[in-house]
Amino acid sequence: MAVLHDPRWTAFTPKLITVLGEGYTFDRFRRDAIAGLTVAIVALPLAMALGIASGASPDKGLITAVVAGFLISALGGSRAQVGGPTGAFVVVVFNVIAQHGYDGLLLATLVAGFILIIAGYAKLGALVKFIPHPVVTGFTAGIAVIIASSEVKDFLGLSIDKVPADFLRKWQAYLGALGSIHATTLAIGIGSLLLILGLRKVASRVPGFLVAVVVASIAVALLRLPVETIGSRFPHIPAGLPAPALPSISLTKLQAILPSAFTIAFLAGIEALLSAVVADGMIGSRHRSNQELVGQGVANIASALFCGLPATGAIARTATSIRAGALTPVAGMLHALFLLLFILFATDLMAFVPMAALAAILFLVAWGMSEHERFIGLLRMPNGDRAVLLLTFGLTVLVDLTMAIAVGVTLASLLFMMRMSETVQIEAGPDQTPDDEDGEDIHQRDALPAGVEVFRIDGPVFFGIAGELLDTLRRIGSTPKVIILRMRRVPLLDASGATTIADILRQSNAAGAQIILSGVQPQPLAMLDRVRLGRGNAGVIHAESFPEALRIAASIVNVTNAAPTAPN
């Protein structure tokens, strides 16, 4: 048993084992079952839509959600991760199928699984923090544009035999075929879109995607509307899971699909770890990044063996599961089992689903992926960060996702080195830094009032350590009334760092804690101004020095403590 408590082994222990070791009660199972059913209802139409958008078929999306979804939760390093097919893979999968056929995709997914396992055991999970925010936002927004563009034909009912894969040629074909818009198909698409948006406003807990699919399918079946459905496009959809089998393997084929395998592994790792971080922030836990990669790898290998698609952690489905009350990985496993029941007993119902309704769903998925608010916020950053964002976005849409990420990360790294060189100062004479902000300052906590916590940030806050800062503040435990961030010794704040500070303020305010920023230098202050956290902005307090921050904190705590309580 001592081996299981060895940190070297704990890092590679699935969170499911940890949870079961804590004691799994019936009440926990009940809450996990409700969450699993809730997220399965959301995932059902989404898995079908993503399967079709990827150039495969709806049953392939469902198989992926069942097989990979079960293993991602069972073997991953997160307490709440829910996995399956995601929008990030649509572009890559579509291109791999077009170039190498479906067998080529299965082989690429299989190899990607082994790459993820190797990356996990090589302890590369922490490297995700070195992907800058402008790069992640740029390629995510680019993928969103491509997904939305791929659904225009089905949404409008255009008469196009084969839609070109190239973005510009695709839109050329759309514009040339505008005269063939099918009014009934368009009405189904618009109706589905408005129904989902309406439900989000008036009944946010109702699964809008599923309701829209059901209503549209009933309307098409009862009124015998002449629109394209899953059944008309895919007349022979098998029920149940296929028997596991290895894809065709040859040295020539391996060499051909290897770049695609690395791209799939990279996307799976990035999205899974980002989703795990989001889950940590929602439930207050801490995922095991390297075990998460191992779990993702095993899940992708299994998905390939069952003829499924690449899979990863899905941020939206994970968040839905948590909001529905999920406590452990069992919720994600149950979500997969509920979907399996649909595959076994209700596959025939898919034939009635109109393609326009699925197109409406994917439009909204693309809108959610675009992170438009973050994109607009990054456009307020300095020219270098804007260039990284727009270049990554443009290359994703117009050229290639792999090139976009490579160029974006390279440019961001060069930009960081240039900025670091500008922070180096050579001065003659003695150090004039005030004593209270220099040296180790091991007595900074001596004068802290009750209910006040303090952290000193020493060095640049850039994309490589922004996540560590957020993790450190999460480890506080019980939320204090005031948190002082001492930033006198922060010479540089980049776009990722500024975004992290904004996240810290938002989460702290939501938890009832006030943030005070102490001694912010000119460059970081200018960056904070761009995210509306500079001096004079609501929700943030700036202090010129640490003693002044202590005085402000003491006054806040005293006012809070003196507030009258409501009578019983």
N, C-alpha and C positions, 0 to 999 in steps of 0.2 A: 504493500500500500504506500510505502514511503516513496516509491518511484513515481506514483501518480501525483505526488505533491512537489516533485522536483520541477522548478521553473522551466527547465529545458523541455520537459514533457508536457507541462501544462499549456505551453504556447501552442502545442499541436493536439490539444484535446478538444473535440467538438463541444460546443456549448450545450448540446443536448445531454451529454454525459454529466456535465457540471450541474445542469438543472435537475436531472433525475437524482443526482447525489444529494441535492438539497432537500429532497422530499417532494414528490409530485402528488398532490391531493386531488380529490374529485372536483373541488371548486375550481382549481386551476384548469382541469380538463374541460369543465363546462365552459369557462370563459374562452379557452383556446378553441373549442368546437364552434362556438358562436362566431368568433373571429375568422376561423377557417372557412365557414360557410359563407360569411359576408364577402371575403376576398375572392372566393371561388365564383360567386355571382358576378363580381366585377371582372374577373379574369376570363370568364367563358367567352363573351363576345370579343374581347381584346385579343385572346390567343388565336381565334379564328381569323380576325382581321389582319393580324401581323403575319400569320402563315401565308395568307393570300398576297399581301403587300410584298413579301419576301420573294415572290416568284414561285412559291410552292403551293400547297393546298391547305384548307382550313384544318384538316385532321392532323397535319404535321405540327401546326401550332399547338393543338391540344395535347398531342403526344409529348411535346417538349415540356409543356406546363405540368404534366403528370409526372413524367420520369425525372426530368431535371429538377422540377420544383420540389419533389419529395426529397431528393438527395441533397440539394442545396441547404434545405432546412435541417436535415438530419445530420449532415457532416460538416456544416459550416461553422464559422467562429463567431456568429452573431446570435443573440437571443431572439431576434424578431425578423430576421431576413426572410423575405418571400421571393422566390425566383421563378424564372420562366423565360419565354421569348420577350424581347424588348425592341423598342423602336430603333435603338442604336445599331442593331444588327441588320436592319432592313436593307440598307444600301449595300453593305458588304455581301450579305447572303445572295441578294439579287444578282450582283456582278459575278460571284463565284459560280452560281448555277448557270448563268449565261455563258461563261468561259469554259467551265469544266464539267457541266452537267450535275445532276443531283448526287451522283456517286462521288464526284469531286468535292462537293460540299460536305458530305458525310466524312470523307477522309480528312478534310481540313479541320472539321470540328473535333474528330478523334485526336489528331495531332495537337490541336490547341489545348485539349484537355491535359495531355501529358506535359505540355509547356507550362501550364498553370500549376500542376503538381510540383514540377521541378522548381518553379519560381517560389512556391510556398515554402518548400523545404530548404531553399537557398536563402530564406528570410528576406525576400524582396518586397514583402507586403507594405513596408513603410515607405517605399519609393513613390507611392501615389501622392504623397504630400509635396513632391517636387514637380508636379504638373501645375503650372500657373493657372489661376482663374480665367484670364483672358483666353487661354488656349482651350480649356474645357468648355467655356461658354461659347466660343467661336465655333468649335466643331459640333457641339450639341445643337446650336441654332442652325448650322448648315444642314445637319441631318434632318432637322424638323422641316426645313424648306423643301428638301428632296422628297420626304415622305408625303407632304401635302401636295407637291407637284405630281407625284405618281398616282394620286387618287382623283385627279380632275376628270379623266375619261369616264370612270365609273359614276362619279357624282353627276355629271352632265349627260351621261348616256351617249357620248360621241361615237360616231361610226368611224373607228380607226382600226384597221386590221392588226397592226403591230406598233405599239408606242415605242419610239426610239429611247435608248437608255441615256444618251447624252442630254444634259439639262437644257441647253439652248435649242437643240434640235427637237426635243420633246415639246417645248412651248411653241416652236414653229409649227409642229404638227397640230397642236391644239388650236392655234389661231386659224390654221387653214381649214379646220373641220368644224368651226363654230356654227356653220349653217346646218349641221346635223344634230343639234341639241335635241334630246328626247324629252318632251315636256313632262310626261308622267314620271320618268326616272328622276328628273330634276325636282319634281314636287315631292317624291319620296325622300330624296336627299335633304331638301330644305326642311321638310316636316320633321325628319329624324333629328336634324341639328337643333331646330327650335325646341323640340320636346326635351332633349337632353339639357339644353341651357335653361329652359324653364324650370325643370325639376331641380337643377342645381340652386336656383334662387328660392323656390318656394318649399322644396322638400329635399334638402341636401343629403339626407340619409338614404333616400331611395336610390337604388342602383340605376342611374339614368341610361347607361349604355345598354343594359339588358332590357329595360322597359322599351327603349326605342326599337331595338331589334325585334322584340316580341310584337309590338304594335304594328310595325312596318310589315312584318311577315304575315300577320293575320289579315291586314288590309290587302296585301297582294294576293293571298290565297282566296279570301272571300269574294273580292271584287274581280278576280282573275285579271289583274293588271298585267299588261304586256311589258314587263321589265325583266332585266337579267337578274337571276338569283344564283346562289351557290349551287343549287341543283342543276341549273342549265349550263353552268360553266364547268362544274365538276360532277358529272353524272354518276360516277362510280366511287363513292367514298366508303372505304371499308369501316366496319364497326370493330371495336376492341383494339387492343394493342397488338402490333405485329410481333412475330418471334424475333428475338435478338439475333443479329448476324453481323459479321465483319464486312465492311465495304471492300470493294475491289482495291488491292494494294499492289503497286509496282513502283520501282525506283523512279521511272520517268514521271509518273503521276505525283509521287511525293515531292520531287523537285519542282513540279509545276505549281502545286498548291501550297508550298511552304510559306511564301510571303503572305498569302491569305490566312494561313493558320496562325501566324504571328499577329496579324491584325485582329483576328477573332479573339486570341488570348489577351491581347492588350486591352481591347474594348471590354471584354468580360471582367478582367481584373479591375480596371478603372471604375466601371459602373458598379460592380459589386462592392468595392471598398467605399465608394462615395455613398452608396445606399446604406451600408453598415454604419457609417459616420452619422447619417441622418437619423437612423434608428437609435443610435447611442444618445443623440441629443434629445430625442423624444421620450426615452424611457430611463435615461440616466445610467446606462450601463457602459461597458467598454468591450468592444469586440476584439477578437484575436485575428489580426490581419493575415498572418501567414496561414493559419488553419482555414481561414475563409477562402484563400486562393486554392488550397488543397481540395476543399469541398467543391468549389466551382469546377476544378479540373475533373474530379470523379464524375460530377453531374454531366459535364459535356461529353465525356467518354461514353457514359451510359446513354445519353440522348442520341449520339451517333449510332450506337449499336441497335437502337430501336427505331432508326430512320427518322429521328427528330432533327430539330434545328439547333443552332448554338443558343446557349442560355446564360443568364447572369442574374444577379440580384436586381429586382425591379423596385425603384424608389417609390412610385405611386402605390403599387400593391402592398409594399412593406408598410407605408404610412397608413393605408386603409386598414390593414390588419391590426396595427397598434391602436388606432382610434376605435376599433371595434372591440378592444379589450384583450388582445393577445398578450400573454405573459411569457411564453416559452416557444422554442422552435416547433413544438408539437402543432401549433396553429398552422404553420406553413405546410407541414406534412399532411394535416387533415384537409387543407385546401386542395392539395393534389389528389387525395382520395375522393373528395367530392366530385372533382372533374373526371376522375376515372369512372365513376358511376354514370356520368353523362355519356362518356364514350361507349360504355358497355350497353346501355339501354336506350339512349335517345339520339343516336347519331343521325337517324333518318330525318329528325326535325330540322337539321341544318339546311336541307334542300330548299326550304321555303324562305330562307333569309335573303332579302334583296341586296345586291352589291352596293347600291346607293346608300343604304343604311350603314354598311361597314365603312364606306368612304367617309361618311359624316363622323363616325367614331374616330377614324384615323386623322381627320382634320383637327379634331379636338386634342388628340394625343400629340400631334405635331405642335399645336399651340402651347400645350403644357411643356413640351420639351424645349421650346424656343427660349424659355427664361427671359422673356422680353424686358421685364423690369431690370434684371441684372445686366442684360445687354445694353440697355439705354444708360444705366448707371456707369458701366465701364466706358461708354463713349464720352463721359465727362472727365475721364482720367487724362494724364499727360499724353502727348503725341505718340510716345513709344508704346504705351499700353494699348492705345487705340489702334496702332498699326498692327500689333500682334493679334488683337481681336479680329479686325477686319480682314487681315491676310489669311488667318486660319479659317474664317468663315467663307471667304471667297474661294480658297483652294478646295475646301470641302465640297462646295456646291459645284464648282466648275471643273475641278481636276480630279483629285483623289484624296480619300480620307487619310490614308497612310502618309502621303506627302504633306498634307495639311498639318498633321500632328508633329511630324519631324521638323518642318520649317517653323512652326509656331514655337515649339520648345527651344529650338536653336536660337531663334531671334530673341525670345524672352531671356535666355541665359546670357546672351551677349549684352542685352539691355541692362540686365542686373549687374554684370561686371563693370559696365561703363558707369552706372550710378554709384557702385561701391567705390570706384576710383575717385569719383568726385567728392566723396565724403572724407577722404584722407586729407588731413591738414598737418603741415609741418610748421611749428612755431618755435621761436627762440625764447628763452627765459623760463621761469618756473611755471608750474601748473597753477592756473588761477581758478580751477573749478571749485565751487563751494564745497566745504567738507560734508555737508549733509546730503550731497548728491554724488559723491565720489567714493572710491574705495569700496570695501565690502559692506560697510554700514550695517553691522550685525545687530545694532540696537534699534533698527527701524520699528520694531514691534513694541518697544518699551512703553511708548506713550499712546498706544492704540486704545480708544474708548471701546467699551463693550458693544458688540454688534457691528464692528468695523473690521474689514480684512484689507491687507495691503500686499501688492505684488510689485516688484521692480523688474522692468524689462531692460536687459542689458545687451545692446547690440541691435542690428537691423532686423526689422520684422518684414520678411519677404515670403515668397511662396513656399520656400523650403521649411519654414518653421511656424507658419501661420497656424497650421493644425495643432502643433504642439502647445501653442499658447492657449487655444480653446480647450484642449484636453486638460491642461494644468488648472484652469479655472473651474472645470467640471469636477475636479477632485476635492473641491472645498468641503463637500458634504452638505451640511445644512446651509441654506443661503443666508448670508449676513445682510444687514440693513444697508450697509455702504461698502463698496469695494473701491479702493484707491489703486489706480494703475500709474506707477511712477515711470515716466517716459523721458526723463532728462537725458538718459544715455542711449536713446534710440536715434541714430543719425539718419536712418532711412526707413521709409514705409512705402511699399509698392502697392499695386492694385489689390493683390491677394491679401496683404496685410491690412489694408484699409477695410476691405470687405470683412475680414475676420473681426476687426474692432467693432464694426457695425453689427455683426452677428452677436458678439459678446454683449453689447449694449441692449440689443433687442431681447435676448434671452434673460439677461439680468433684470431688465425692467418688467418682463413678463412674470418673473419670480418675485417681484417686489423689492429688488435691490437697486440702489442708486449708484451709478458709476461716476467717479471723479478722475479726470485725467490730469496728471500733475507734471508740470515742466515740459510740455510738448515743444519740440524744436521746430524751426521754420519749415523744413521740408516735410516732415510728418504732418504738421499743421495744415500745410497747403493740400496734402492728399486727403486729410480728414474733411477739409472744406468741400472737396469734390463729392464726398458722400454725405454732405450736409451734417457733419459732426464737428464743425469748427466752433470757434467762440461765437456766442450769440445764437446758436441753434438750439431749438427746444429739445429737451430730453438728455442733454449732456452738460456737465459742469467742468469747466477748466480752472485749474489753479496754477499760479505762477511757480509755486514751490511746494515742497512736501509739508513744511509747517503750516502753510496756508490751507492745504488740502486737509490736514488734520483738524484745523479749526472749523472748516466747513462741515466735515464729517461729524464732528462733535455736536454742532448745532442741529444737524439733521436728525441724529440719534436722540438728542434731548427733546426735540419737537415731537418726534414719533412716540417717545416714552411718555410725554406729557399729554398726549391726545386723550380726551375723555372717552371712556368706554360706554357703549350703549347700555341702557338699563335692561334688566332681565324682564 
